[in-house]
Amino acid sequence: MAIVRTVTGDIDPSSLGRTLTHEHLLYSTPGSEVDHRCAFDLAETTERIAAELGAAVRDYGFTSMVDLTPCEVGRHPQLMHDVALKSGCNIIGTTGFFPEHLGLPYWWRTQSIEEFAEFFIRDITDGMVFAGTKTGIKAGIIKVATGMDSVDPRPSPIGPSGRRVGKFEERAIRGAGRAQKALGCCVNTHTDPTDYTVGNPGIDQIELMVDEGADPGKIIIGHAFVNGSLQQIKDICDRGATVQIDHMGIPWRHGNTDELDEKLANLMCDLASDGYLDRMVITYDRWFFNPRGGSTELNPQLLNEKVQMGYLYTDFLPRLEKKGFRSADLDTMLVDNPQRLLAF
């Protein structure tokens, strides 16, 4: 029987309800975990996040959430576990890595494709490791990533495979393909919006994973709507994968919120009218806590914490409805599609 693996145990897929497929309870950058300025009180942080997430469960029915934080940018198994218990939200934890420009620490740059696959599988079947300790808290999804993603955005360089995928990113992506083949679990990816100006990074990721035996029907391509064209997004769907609408209310790589929200809404409505409703999920990509040591020119304050959890219903859905999108179709994207994708 299929299950969804959460940080508090396995559940029936029908128990998920409305599911956000890409959020972050805690988000930081590699190295911040040893910075005195970024230290935080775990108990206080747990209570604060649980209160905010619990309100989202109560007020908007977001009964499940994927914490898509990869290993090196703040993944905290105990925080996920305790917030899930206190908030009443099903939380799915993640195994995987960020792009090599920002993540994939040196240790993992020395590992083979098979060692990546074994790591992903053990995180899901045995439990995640935190600060050198086996927690027994299991991940339920894999994340892989490509892109430069910097203060000065630019296309990724061409890697060894002829794609805009770095050497170490490719090993991780191929390892994810092998792990997904072995387990049947979902893979959710990070693509860089700038790479859509020179190619289709979603297709690059799909091809590498499928080459290792992965099922594209269990792959979600993230961030394609931020800068991808309608045809690029359809091309991803036509390979059998799902595309994720994210960053509504968060003007990533755009001048303002209204500009990005309008782009997202238009693409979403066009895809739905062309028969791709079953190939879309929707989420914010916000974080609940970023233990920052202060903003600098090189590390500016970002906007992901500012969007309210109800924004999808208070601001974005009215925009969609004016374009003819039905609120019932939103639940297809929040309930039905995540159930299919997250079950294994």
Secondary structure, DSSP 8 states (H G I E B T S, - for coil): ---EEETTEEE-GGG--SEEEEEEEE---TTGGG-GGG---HHHHHHHHHHHHHHHHHHH---EEEE---GGGT--HHHHHHHHHHH--EEEEEEE---TTT---HHHHT--HHHHHHHHHHHHHT--EETTEE----EEEEEEE----SSS-------TTSSS--HHHHHHHHHHHHHHHHH--EEEEE--GGGGGTS-HHHHHHHHHHHTT--GGGEEEESHHHH--HHHHHHHHHTT-EEEE--TTS-TTSSSHHHHHHHHHHHHHHHHHTT-GGGEEE----EEE---S---SSS---STTTS-TTHIIIIIHHHHHHTT--HHHHHIIIIIHHHHHH--
